[in-house]
Amino acid sequence: MGRLLIILAFNSATRKFEGIPSICYWQGGLFATWYAGVTPGEDQNNYVVLASSDDHGLSWRDIIVVDPDGNGPVRAYDPQIWADPDGRLWFFWAQQVSASTPAKSPAELWEMHTMGGSSSNPQWSAPSKIANGVMMGKPIVLSTGEWCLPVSVWMQPQDSAQCVVSTDHGQTWQVRGACDVPVDVRTYDEHRILEKQDGSLLMWVRTRYGIGESMSYDKGYTWSRLVPAAIKHTNSRFFLGRLSSGRLILVKNGQLTEDCGRANLTAYVSTDDGRTWPYGLLLDERKQVSYPDVTQSPDGTIFIIYDFDRTGARDILLARLTELDIMRGEMVAAQSRLRMKVNGSNGSLNE
């Protein structure tokens, strides 16, 4: 857009909207990001918050707020945070002229990444646009060593759920292929890409009917026709990924066979590469719990972030648990906790 990116701090007490979080463990600390606004909606007032914790989620501090143009028409939203295999932390977000203004524009995916420093004092690169579209799923590293971003171009008439790949450790990015999500079932895609044990790529996509599924057998160049996945879900984001043990983790609303709306957020584990999901743990039974994201620390601790009641309580919440907790269906580890508060209507825990 050619606009100057402004980085500044906003007081959490002024936020009337908060939600859509992401989380990552990096160099001994946790980093969480979400977007907020001074009005109770998704509009040109939205900005992105990046916070950090050095005590495993007990307390948090805002370290960066990204607002592209202050009171202008450009909104910043839908952030992601990710640690690459080279030891850098990547901070992604989308920005565009808001749909509530006459000059609405296509979304752009922007990033900053660390150039050194530590979790307590990261040093950041200059902001840079890397693609058109929005990314609502974590990047993955393929067995080829290539990095893959799940980027969606909402206004595109076809092939909206893209696989954007870097072969040079994030220096350049190209669209490799895309799944065509039919317009009549498309919402925001918010797709997840997972490499299966046989080397194929599985894509799960948010659709009007729940989760759509597509496969690629050539590392993302071509994708099969989208079909309903065996797992039921509501029309909302979910998380699918691989744990350090090699098992898969799925975080969704409700049971595997139901669409219960945005309630009963539950974590599941699969020991057979996603063929079955026999283990589950209810994280939050309330309504208006949504948009989970997951990271794992080197000691195996799993951190699951999500939002609750975006314009009421405005809570960004964290579950800290282990694979054993999920497989037992109850909290058994001494350090495990549910509903840890990252931020919300009463600020963060350390304010």
N, C-alpha and C positions, 0 to 999 in steps of 0.2 A: 504494500500500500504506500510505501514511501514515507510512512509516518515515523516520527521519533518515538522510541519506546521510553517511557518514564518509569523509574523504579523509586518507590517511596513507601512509607508506612502509614497504614490506616488503623485507627483504634477499633478493636473488635466490638466495642459498645455501640458503635454506629451501624453495625451490620443488621439488616432486616431480612437478608436471605443468605443461607449458607448450605452448601451441599456439593455432591459429585467429587468425592475425595480419591486420593491415591497415596500409596505409602511405599517407602523403600528403606532398607537397612544399608548403611554405607559407613565404613571405617569406624565401627563401634558406636554409631549413633543412628537414630531413626529420623527420617525426613517425611513429612506429610504435606500434601498440597490439596487444595480445594478451591472453589470459587465462591464469591460473596458479592454483596451489593448494598447500597444504602437505601434501596427500595425493595419491597418484598416480591421480586420477580426476576425473570431472566430477560434482561434488557441492556441498554447501552451503559448503564451504571455498573455492570459487573466487572470485577477485577479478580485476579488470582492471588492466593496467599500461599506462601511456602513457610512452614514451621519446622522446628527441629526439637529433638529430645535426646538428652544424654543419660537418661535414667530408665530406659526401656519403657517409655510411655507414661511414666508417672507425672511428669510435668513437661510443658511445652512453651516455646517462645517463637513468635513470628520473626522471621529473619528477612523476608523479601515480600513485597507486594508488587504485582505487575499490573499497571493500568496504562493502556497504550496512549490515551490522550486526555486524562483527567475527566472533565465534564463533557467531552466531545462524544460523537456518535459511535466510536469504536469500542466494542466490548471485548474483554478477555475472559475465557471460560474453558471448561473441559480440560483440565491439566492432567499430566501424568508425570511420575518420577521413577527413574530406573537407573540401576548401576550396571555399567558395561563390563565385559570381561577384562578390560585393560585397566580397571581401577578408577574409572571416572564416573561421576554422578551426572545424569542428564535430567534436565527440567524442561518439560514440554508443555505447551498450551496452544489453544486456538484463539485467533482474534479476527474480527470482521466488523464492518459497519452493521449495526443492529437492524434486525428485521422490523423494529418499531419505528425506523426512520425511512424517509423516502428514498435514500440512496443506498439501500441494502446491497452488500457485495458478497462474493463467495468467501468462504472461510479459508484461512491460511494457518498452517501448522508452523509454530515457532519453537525455538529451543535456546537454552543456554546449557553449557556443561562445565564441569570443574576443570581448572587448569593447574590444580595443586591445592595445597592447604590440607586442612583436616576437617573432621565432622564439626568441630567447634568453630572453625574459621575457614570455610571453603573459599577458594578463589575462582571466580566465574569468568567465562568467556563473554564476549559481546553477544547480545541477542542476534539470532539469525533465522530467517525463514528457510525451511527445508522442503516444504511440499505444499500443495493445495489440499485442503480438507481438514478433518478433525480426527484425533486419535484417542479412543476411549478404551484401549486395551494395552497391556504392557508389551514392549518389544520382546522378541526372543532371539536367541543365537542358534542358528541352524547347525547341524552336524558338519556342514561344509565350512563353518567359521563365519558365514555371512550373517549380517544382522537384518532382522525383518521387523518392519513396523506395520501394524494393522490400521490403515488410514481409510477413512470414509469420506467420499465426496457426495454430500447430501443432495445437491442440486443437479447432479449428473443423471441423464436419463437412463443409463444402463452401466453395468460394471462398477457399481458404487463402492463395494467392499474390496478395497485394494490391498495388495501386498507390496509394500515399498521396501526396497532392499539396498543395503550398502555392502559393497565388496571391499571397501578400503577403511574399515574401522570408523565409519561415521563422517568421513571427509566429504563424500558425495552420496546422493540418494537417487534411485530411479524406481519408477513404477514397473514391477516385473510382471504382474498379472492381477486379475480381479475376478471376484465372484459377482455374477449378475443377480442382484436381489430384485425380484419383480416389484414394480412400483406399487401394485395393489396390496402387497404385504409389507412393504418397506416402512420402517420408521427412521431410526438413526444408525442402523447397522451395529455400531458398538461391538464389533466382532473381535473374537479371540482366535489366534492361530497357535496351534500346538503341533510339535513334531512327534509323531508316533514312534514306537520302538522299531517298526519296520522301515522307517525313513519317510513315510508318507506324511503329508501335512493335513491336519484336520482344522477346518474353520467352523466355528459356531457363531451365528449371527442373531442379533436381536431382531425379531419381526413382530408383526401384529398378532400372530398366533403363538408366539413364544420364542423358541429357539429353532433356527434353520441350520442345516448342516451341509457342508460342501467339502470335497476332498481334492487334493492335488498330489499327483504322483511324479511331478517333475520339478519339485522345489519351488512351486509357486507361479510358474509360467502359465499354466492352465488350471481351471477349476471346474469341477463337476456341477451339474444343475443343482440348485438349492432345493433341498427336501426337508420336511419336518424332522427334527432330531427325536430320538426315543425318549429323551428327558423332557418333561413338560415344564413350562415356566410362564410367568406373567410377562407382559410387555414392558420389560425393564432390563437394566444391565445386570450381568452375572459375572462371576470370575471362574476361569478355568486355567489351570497351570500345573506344572510339575514340581514336586518337592525335591529336596536334596537327596532323599531316600530313593528316588525314582518313582515313587507312587504319585498319583494324580490327586489334585484337590479341586473341588468344585464348591463354590459358595453361591447359593441361590435362595430365592424365597420359597418356602414351603417344601412339601414332600416331592419326591422325584416324579410322582404320577399326577401332580395337581398344579393348577393355576389358582393360587390363593390371594392374588394381588400382592401388594408390597407389604407383606407381613411375614412373621415366622422365618426370619433369616437363619439359614442353616448351613453348616459346613459338612461336606462329604469327602470321603477318601476312597479311592479305587486302587486295588492292588494288582489289577489285571489290565492295565493300560486303557481303562475306561469302558471295558465291556460290562462291568457291573460296579455298583456303588453301594456296598453292603454296610458301610459305617457312616454314621451321621451324628452331629451334635447341634442342638438348637442354641443359637447365639442370642437371639432377641425375638420374643414372641409378639411384640407390639406391631400395630399398623404403622405405616409410613417409615419403615426401615428399608433402605435400598442402597444400590450402587456400591457393592463391596469391591475391595482391592486387597491384594495379599503380598506380603514379603516374608522372608525367612532369614534369621540370623545364623551365623556359622554353628552355633550350638544346637540348632534344630528348632528353636522357638519360632512359632508361627504368629504373625501379627496380621489381623484382619481389620481394616478400617471401613467404615460405612457411615451413611448419614441418617438422621432421624428428624422428621418434621421440619422441613426446610425453611418455613416461614413462621413457625411457632416456637418450639424449643430451640430450633436451629442448631442441633447438636451434631458435631463430628465425633464419632465414638470409635473405640478400639477394643478388640478382643485379643488377649495374649494367651496363647495355648500351645499344646503340643499335639503331634500325631496320635499319641496314646490317648489323650483326652477325646479326640474325635472317634477313635476306634472303640473306646469304652462307652462312648455316648454320655460321658459325664466328666466334670472337671476333677482330675485326679492328681495332677502335678501341683506342687506347692506354690509355684510362681504363677500359675494360671489365673487370669482374671477376665471377667466380662464387663462390658459397658464402661470402660475407662474413658474419661472425657478428654478429648483433645481441644475442642473449642465449642462455643455455643452461645446462647442468649446471655449467660452470665460470665462470658469470657472463657479463658483457658484456666487450667488448674493452678497455674503458678501466678495468676493475677489477683 
